[in-house]
Amino acid sequence: MGATLANLTGAGTERPRRPLRDSWLVSELERRGVSRREFLGFCGTMATAFALPKVFGSRIAEAVARAEKPILVWLEFQDCCGNTESFLRASRPTVADVVLDTLSVDYHETIMAAAGHQAEEILKKTAKDKRGTYLAIVEGSIPTGENGAYCTIGGRSALDLARDVCGGAAATIAMGTCAAFGGIPAAAPNPTGALGVADAVPGLKNLVNLSACPANAENITALVVYYLTFKSLPPLDSLRRPLFAYGKSIHDNCERRAHFDAGQYVETWGDEAHRTGYCLYKMGCKGPVTFQNCPNVRWNEGTNWPIGCGHPCIGCAEPDFWDKMTPFYQHLPSVPGFGMGSRVDRVGLLATAGVAAAFGAHGALSILKNMREKRPAPKGLEEPVQNTAEKPNEEPRP
């Protein structure tokens, strides 16, 4: 198998390169019995997720296999540890285990063996010696009240740690809604002054938000693979979320969408419509104004997701969801009842207008693009943040 995996692209190269059989990733794949076919299939899946041509599957394979083993520093602040649990449970496809398991996690309080002064020394050393090369992941919101006294680690406030570590990172990933937007700790009345990373540490250039409660391990894997391939972050939306995972609303890909279009809704928990799988909009589903790929990647090894098992989306990937989406079991405001054949575009547009303070222009822009009639874009709509990722017709960087 070694020779097979070592020849991932099946072609020679123009310049001398480190043999692929010496790659940390290839060695780990071979040790775990992952075949070349499985690895290339995984990379093809990643290319599809990034909306790249299929030919990029082999290019991603070569770039990831040749990439240096990334160093990860994981900071955990005001949180429930849900994103760590999600990170530790990546299991589909098989290669995802390898990509995540073999990251050089130099600092992570929950899983590292070191403790106390030893752990803090590791963090200081990594932040100093590897400055500009490591990836920083922040889990949980950052309290700013009382000069950060609500969350301290090793005598340093979360705010101080985030400024130091994220300020020296090659890229920072705000993992989960708490880190991205403040989440539940930032809900009214927000006694600790909790903020997301972007607000607590303004000015970070290479910041990406992986919102959700918690973030899906499939999206974590895809983001790491993209970074290893292109040495940059993927294209982002106006909330700095990767478009490959947050470019469409839950409603766009929901398996119950046909029932919504047909005016078939669950009216009461446990009724025949609920057992049949009708639309959950009237039960409070926030899918029309929530942007994430839950219907596609799902959870628990891809077996199911909240709407699939009969529970409405609560909009956990959006800013201020705890304040703006509640009550969770009441339908969105400003949207009257609608009958058979109602157009989802109109309903989605009204729903977005009703919670515009929570979502800004992102939801409106996505829905307006789906409308058939051409209208000028409303003022104030933000264009997606474009990063320096290489174009599909360019070769990935070695």
LINSUL-V486233 format. One line per field, one symbol per residue. ss: DSSP state (H for helix, E for strand, C for the rest). burial: 1 if it has 24 or more other ideal C-beta (glycine too) atoms within 12 Angstrom, else 0. A space follows every 50 residues. Layout:
# LINSUL-V486233
ss: ???
burial: ???
This chain:
# LINSUL-V486233
ss: CHHHHHCCCCCCCCCCCCCHHHCHHHHHHHHCCCCHHHHHHHHHHHHHHC CCCCCHHHHHHHHHHHCCCCEEEEEECECCCHHHHHHCCCCCCHHHHHHH HCCEEEEECCCCCCCHHHHHHHHHHHHHHCCCCCEEEEECEEECHHHHCC CEECCEEHHHHHHHHHHCCCEEEEECHHHHHCCHHHCCCCCCCEECHHHH CCCCCCEEEECCCCCCHHHHHHHHHHHHHHCCCCCECCCCCEHHHHCCEH HHHCCCHHHHHCCCECCCCCCHHHHHCCECHHHCCCHHHCECCHHHHCEC CCCECCHHHCCCCCCCCCCCHHHHCCCCCCCCCCCCCCCCCCCHHHHHHH HHHHCHHHHCCHHHHHHHHHCCCCCCCCCCCCCCCCCCCCCCCCCCCC
burial: 00001101100000000001001111011100010101111111111011 01000111111111111111111111111001111110111111111111 11111111110100000011011001100100011111111111100101 10110011111111111111111111111111111110010111111111 10010111111111111111111111111111111111111111111111 11111110111001110000001100011111111111111111111110 00001111011111111111110110000011001001000001101111 111111011111111111100000000000100110101100000100
